Amino acid sequence: MAGLLEGKRLLITGIITDQSIAFAAAKLAQEQGAKVVLTGFGRLSLVERIAKRLPEEAPVIELDVTNQEHLDGLADKVREHVDGLDGVLHSIAFAPASCLGGDFLTAPWEDVATAVHVSTFSFKSLAVACLPLMGPGGSIVGLDFDATRAYPVYDWMGVAKAGLESTSRYLARELGPRGIRVNLVAAGPLRTMAAKSIPGFAVFEDTWSKAAPLGWDLYDQAAAGKACCALMSDWFPATTGEIVHVDGGYHAIGGVA
Ligand SMILES: NC(=O)c1ccc[n+]([C@@H]2O[C@H](COP(=O)([O-])OP(=O)(O)OC[C@H]3O[C@@H](n4cnc5c(N)ncnc54)[C@H](O)[C@@H]3O)[C@@H](O)[C@H]2O)c1
C-alpha cells in the first residue's frame, strides 16, 4: 500500500532536537513516502546533525522567520531540492523570558512584540514565502496550544497562540480560492526544548494527565506529528481554518472527577 504522503514535497520548519514536534512529523512524513526539506534557525550544524537521525537525511535551509531576506530567498533555496511544495509545516514559537512564567502584568511591549513576531505573524510570513511553490491541493499546518482559555505561566505565549488561531483562519480565507488549506494542530503539553524553557510548565503536565479522557503522554510527539501529516495529506481535502486537538481530549472536559 502506498504511504499517506507518497510523492508529496514538504517543507518542515522547527527542528532543534529529536524531541521537537517537527522531528516527529518529518520522520513520519518520510516513512509515509514524502520528500522532506527542512529549515533551521540559528544553530544550523546542530539541525543538520539531528536531520541525519531521520530515516532519510534531509537538506536544511537557514530560516529565521523574522528575517525578510531569508523569507524572500526561501522559495529559490527550496527549488534547489524540490520543484514545488505540497505541504508546509510551521512548528515555530519563541517568547522572551519576561513573557512566560507568571509575570503577565509586567512583560514589556518589546518582549511581547518579539513573541508575536516569531510565534504568530511568522505563520503568515512563511505562508507568503512559500506561495510561489504551492498550488491547488496544497496544505499549510501550524502548531497551536489551545488559546480559548488562560492558563497559569503560559501568559503572553497564550496571547500569541490566540493570534495564531486567528491568523490561521484569515490565511484559510485568503488562500482557499487558490485551493490551499490552512489548519492548526493544538497539541497538549510535550517535553520539548521550547516547553522546558517555560518556568512552571509542570503545572499543566500534572493536570493534563489527570483530566484528559484518553490520558496524556508528555513524551509522545508522534501523536501531534501524525495529525500534521494527516492534514498535509489528501485525506482532509475539504478542511481549512480548522484546529485539530491532539490533547487526549483535554479541551473538551470541564473538570476532574
Ligand atoms: N511542547 C509543547 O508542549 C507544545 C504544545 C503545543 C504546541 N507547541 C508548539 O509546537 C511548536 C514547536 O515547538 P516544540 O515544542 O517542538 O519545541 P522546539 O523547541 O523543539 O521547537 C521550537 C522551534 O522554533 C524555532 N524557532 C524559534 N525562533 C525562530 C525563528 N526566529 N525563526 C525560525 N525558527 C525559530 C526553534 O529553532 C525550534 O526549532 C511551537 O509552535 C510550539 O508552541 C508545543
PDBQT file of the ligand as one rigid body, heavy atoms in Angstrom, charges set to zero:
ROOT
HETATM    1  N1  LIG A 301       5.863  21.393  23.506  1.00  0.00    +0.000 N 
HETATM    2  C1  LIG A 301       4.610  21.689  23.783  1.00  0.00    +0.000 C 
HETATM    3  O1  LIG A 301       4.106  21.445  24.886  1.00  0.00    +0.000 OA
HETATM    4  C2  LIG A 301       3.748  22.298  22.709  1.00  0.00    +0.000 A 
HETATM    5  C3  LIG A 301       2.355  22.176  22.816  1.00  0.00    +0.000 A 
HETATM    6  C4  LIG A 301       1.562  22.766  21.831  1.00  0.00    +0.000 A 
HETATM    7  C5  LIG A 301       2.147  23.444  20.781  1.00  0.00    +0.000 A 
HETATM    8  N2  LIG A 301       3.519  23.531  20.722  1.00  0.00    +0.000 N 
HETATM    9  C6  LIG A 301       4.084  24.278  19.609  1.00  0.00    +0.000 C 
HETATM   10  O2  LIG A 301       4.829  23.417  18.782  1.00  0.00    +0.000 OA
HETATM   11  C7  LIG A 301       5.748  24.202  18.043  1.00  0.00    +0.000 C 
HETATM   12  C8  LIG A 301       7.119  23.544  18.083  1.00  0.00    +0.000 C 
HETATM   13  O3  LIG A 301       7.619  23.573  19.401  1.00  0.00    +0.000 OA
HETATM   14  P1  LIG A 301       8.288  22.313  20.110  1.00  0.00    +0.000 P 
HETATM   15  O4  LIG A 301       7.501  22.071  21.355  1.00  0.00    +0.000 OA
HETATM   16  O5  LIG A 301       8.508  21.200  19.141  1.00  0.00    +0.000 OA
HETATM   17  O6  LIG A 301       9.666  22.919  20.623  1.00  0.00    +0.000 OA
HETATM   18  P2  LIG A 301      11.118  23.051  19.906  1.00  0.00    +0.000 P 
HETATM   19  O7  LIG A 301      11.921  23.881  20.864  1.00  0.00    +0.000 OA
HETATM   20  O8  LIG A 301      11.625  21.705  19.564  1.00  0.00    +0.000 OA
HETATM   21  O9  LIG A 301      10.792  23.852  18.572  1.00  0.00    +0.000 OA
HETATM   22  C9  LIG A 301      10.635  25.258  18.524  1.00  0.00    +0.000 C 
HETATM   23  C10 LIG A 301      11.342  25.697  17.252  1.00  0.00    +0.000 C 
HETATM   24  O10 LIG A 301      11.146  27.093  16.992  1.00  0.00    +0.000 OA
HETATM   25  C11 LIG A 301      12.314  27.521  16.308  1.00  0.00    +0.000 C 
HETATM   26  N3  LIG A 301      12.433  28.969  16.271  1.00  0.00    +0.000 N 
HETATM   27  C12 LIG A 301      12.475  29.834  17.304  1.00  0.00    +0.000 A 
HETATM   28  N4  LIG A 301      12.646  31.096  16.850  1.00  0.00    +0.000 NA
HETATM   29  C13 LIG A 301      12.705  31.021  15.481  1.00  0.00    +0.000 A 
HETATM   30  C14 LIG A 301      12.861  31.963  14.440  1.00  0.00    +0.000 A 
HETATM   31  N5  LIG A 301      13.024  33.273  14.684  1.00  0.00    +0.000 N 
HETATM   32  N6  LIG A 301      12.863  31.525  13.145  1.00  0.00    +0.000 NA
HETATM   33  C15 LIG A 301      12.712  30.207  12.860  1.00  0.00    +0.000 A 
HETATM   34  N7  LIG A 301      12.560  29.270  13.819  1.00  0.00    +0.000 NA
HETATM   35  C16 LIG A 301      12.560  29.665  15.113  1.00  0.00    +0.000 A 
HETATM   36  C17 LIG A 301      13.435  26.860  17.105  1.00  0.00    +0.000 C 
HETATM   37  O11 LIG A 301      14.653  26.850  16.385  1.00  0.00    +0.000 OA
HETATM   38  C18 LIG A 301      12.863  25.470  17.312  1.00  0.00    +0.000 C 
HETATM   39  O12 LIG A 301      13.241  24.605  16.266  1.00  0.00    +0.000 OA
HETATM   40  C19 LIG A 301       5.687  25.608  18.626  1.00  0.00    +0.000 C 
HETATM   41  O13 LIG A 301       4.819  26.398  17.845  1.00  0.00    +0.000 OA
HETATM   42  C20 LIG A 301       5.071  25.352  19.985  1.00  0.00    +0.000 C 
HETATM   43  O14 LIG A 301       4.435  26.484  20.538  1.00  0.00    +0.000 OA
HETATM   44  C21 LIG A 301       4.322  22.970  21.639  1.00  0.00    +0.000 A 
ENDROOT
TORSDOF 0
